[in-house]
Amino acid sequence: MGCAGSRDKVEESSKRVRKPKPWKHQEPLTRAQLTQMRDEFWDTAPHYGGRKGIHLSM
């Protein structure tokens, strides 16, 4: 037998985690445009506290 508060913890931990919706751009992008946007993101990341260096190649 558990304490009265333990039931709340079980219910809270059993909530489903939703998968985020895929990112979509308003207009279709070419591979070159996507690469340019990715490069711009990584070039500006250090200015906003991110680290440059994790690049995924296509």
C-alpha positions in Angstrom: 0.0 0.0 0.0 1.5 3.4 -1.0 0.9 6.8 0.2 -1.9 9.0 -1.1 0.5 11.1 -3.3 2.0 8.1 -5.1 -1.1 7.6 -7.3 -0.6 11.1 -8.8 2.9 10.3 -9.8 1.9 7.1 -11.6 -0.8 8.9 -13.5 1.6 11.7 -14.4 4.3 9.3 -15.6 1.8 7.4 -17.8 0.9 10.4 -20.0 1.7 9.8 -23.6 4.5 11.8 -25.2 3.4 13.2 -28.6 5.8 13.1 -31.5 6.4 16.6 -32.8 5.0 17.5 -36.2 7.6 17.4 -39.0 9.0 20.8 -40.0 7.7 22.2 -43.2 8.7 25.2 -45.2 6.0 27.4 -46.8 7.5 26.8 -50.3 9.2 23.7 -51.6 13.0 23.9 -51.2 15.7 22.6 -53.5 18.6 20.7 -52.0 20.9 23.7 -52.6 18.5 26.0 -50.7 18.3 23.6 -47.8 22.0 23.3 -47.7 22.4 27.1 -47.7 19.8 27.4 -44.8 21.7 24.7 -42.9 25.0 26.5 -43.4 23.5 29.8 -42.3 22.2 28.1 -39.2 25.5 26.6 -38.2 27.4 29.9 -39.0 25.1 31.9 -36.6 24.7 29.2 -33.9 27.8 30.3 -31.9 26.3 33.8 -31.6 23.3 32.4 -29.9 25.1 30.0 -27.5 25.2 27.0 -29.8 28.2 25.1 -30.9 29.5 24.9 -34.4 30.8 21.5 -35.4 28.0 19.1 -35.7 27.3 18.8 -39.4 25.3 16.2 -41.1 26.1 15.5 -44.7 23.5 14.7 -47.2 
